[in-house]
Every structure is written in C-alpha cells, then in structure tokens.
Amino acid sequence: MDDISTGTLFILLAILILFSAYFSSSETGMMTINRYRLKHLVKEDHGGAKRVHKLLLRPDRLIGLILIGNNLVNIAASAIATIIGMRLFGDVGIAIATFALTLVILVFAEVTPKTLAALYPEKISFPSSFILLPMLKILYPLVYIVNGFTNLILALFRISPKSGDEDSLSREELRTVVHEAGAMIPKQHQDMLVGILDLEKVTAEDIMIPRSEIVAIDINDDWKSIQKQLVHSQHTRVLLYRDSIDDAVGFVHVRDALKLLAKDQFSKANLLRAVREIYFTPETTPLHTLLYKFQSAKERIGLVVDEYGDIQGLVTLEDILEEIVGDFTTTILPTHSKEVNLEADGSVLVDGSANIRDLNKEMDWNFPTEGPKTVNGLILEHFEEIPPANVACRLAGYPIEIVEMTDNMVKTVRVMPMLYKEPEHSRSESAGN
C-alpha cells in the first residue's frame, strides 16, 4: 500500500463505495419487488424477471451472496480509508477516517441506494441480476459454506429456509389489493370482485325474500282468481301451495301456463301437471355453495328452510348475482329502493321490513348485520319489547325515530344519518388497533 499514491487510494475507495451501494440497492430491490407482478412477467417471458425469479427461489443464498459481497467491499473500504487518514492526519486520522467513512457509507452506500431501490425495485433488480447470477456461480462454494452455518443455526430454532410463507393471499388481503388497485380497476369492477369474495360469508338467510313477502298462489282458490293472479304476476316463476305455504306444491313457469293457454288446455289439473319440483336449501348455506348447487342442479330458484324444515323465504339466482354486480335496474339513473325515502331535512324514512344488509350497501350505513335481518327486528332486539310509535333511540350510532307501528311491527322509522355518532366500542377498538 505504501507504493500506491493517495489519489489512487481515493479512487479505489470511491469504487468500493459504489460497489457497496450496488449490493445494498440490489438487496432492497430483490426483497421488495412485487412477487405477483414478477410471476406475471415470468409468464410473459421477460428476461430480467426470469433471472430475478431464479435468484429468489432460494432467498437465503441470494442474501448470503449479497452480504458476502457487501461486507468484503465495506471492510476493504475501511482499510483504505484508515490508510488515507493516517497519511493525511497521522494517528488521529484513524478516528477521522472511521467517522467520515461511516457517514459516507450511510448516505451514499446505504440510505440513498436502498431508498431508490425501494421506490423502483424492478429498475434496480432486473439489471443487477446480470451480475448476481454469475457471481452466485463463482462464489457458490463460499455461499454454500456460509449458508450451511446459518441454516444450522436456524435449524436449532426449528426453522427451515424453504418453509417460509407461501406467496398466497387471504381473502382479506385480496380485498385490500383490490381496493388499493385504484384507477387500474374501475370502481364498479372493484365492487364486483369484493362481492365475489363476500359470497363465502353471506348466507341464503341474508338475501332471501322473507316468507311474508313471497308471491304465491293458493291452488285451492277459485280458478278465475288463479287465472287473474297468473295474468298479473310480475314474476316468471310463481309458487303454488295448498292453503298454506308450508304445503308448497311447486313452481309454475308463466311460459308453461301460456303454452297451455295457446293449446286451449288451460285448466287447474293441467297447471298442476306443469308444476316443477321445488329445490330446498338450508338458511345457513353460504352463497358461493348455493351458487354451485344452483349450477349443478340447473336451478334458478329455491325455498329456504330452517333447521326444523319450515319454509322461511325464497332465494333466486338473481339475488345471488345482485350480491356481485349490484341491483339490476332498467334505468341508468341512480335510484333508491322502495323501502327508502329521502326527506328534505336530510333524514331518511325507512320501511321496517327493509333488509339491513341491503340498507347498508345502498345508503353506506353501518348497522350491525349479525343477528336480526330487518330494521324491525333490530329495533325489537334493542328494546326487548314491542315499542310504541314516536319513540326515539340511537342504534349503531344513528338516531332513529319510530314513526309508525302496524300489527305489532315497526312499519316506518326515521333515520337521521347527519347526526351519526360513532359508537364508543368502535372508537375503543380503533384506538386499540
């Protein structure tokens, strides 16, 4: 070293700092690169992506290689900086060189390149793979020895370098990815994707048409009355029953009734022959399972039953699809459902039979969906008795006034979302998180 000029040593020191910056940026770029985009680029036969993917198959070897290189250049840089310091400042130059080199490496070989690599991992990792792959082959014996010792230490803690977390996303993580996609995925498509993810936690009971609202025809009625109900039916499939819905006969398709009418065979006996078998499903069936069952059974409609076999409601394929794509409508203008009426003062009149899940989705509210399925049920659960009209309360942070009661049921309520106040337990949970 005595024969090497100080100027040359400065040049060598600068080159070593550049090498250190390269190894630091390569490490950060390789470790922060988006693995899912990387897999996509590999499928697209991207050369740089294929090299990086090959290196990341064994991250322990990649990290070992980078750290070996980084430590070698840093130690060499420290030795050269010490020589330069002693030449310029004597013995005190050792301390000066240590402090100065630490600052230089921290700024130019650590923080700056790692920040750059974290911001642009592909631009850093793809070119650096040109150097790292040959280096891995050349230094493989040394990397193998170093990894052997580190893997032995990990084995003492029962950790395997090959048993890291798989590159798979949970449902909640995938939901976050969808929301974070921003402008890359239109808002409507985001809602559809999230709707598909939610099918697993939504049951038939959550979306069914309640028993009291099922449009059905009593086959024991007068034939003219049956004809009139069929003619004025707004549904293509109508449930037939005897005296009570619990004694359901089956579904009749209006198309089949029209065929009988066209053949002049429209009678009660022939109508019963055209009845289609009823498909029953438990109320706890998740929607994704129900969708598969509808598909395999080639069904579009079914009756929902409870654990005792009693009919609780009706569910259709359209109901499931609406959970994914939203409500079907014949107009492009945004409209509210018939259960919701917006008032001039900002309050909202809501029908007591309104489904809470649908209400939350339509109005962007936060009423609890665990428990009662309707507004009426939620209010009755809160009061633990049948309340009179003109009584007010606060539910889930929303001020609610009972406007009308009918037949021991809450007919209409007034919700005042402008006076919403986050419940105390929600704030405490948020603070805890």
Disulfide bonds with the S-S distance in Angstrom:
none
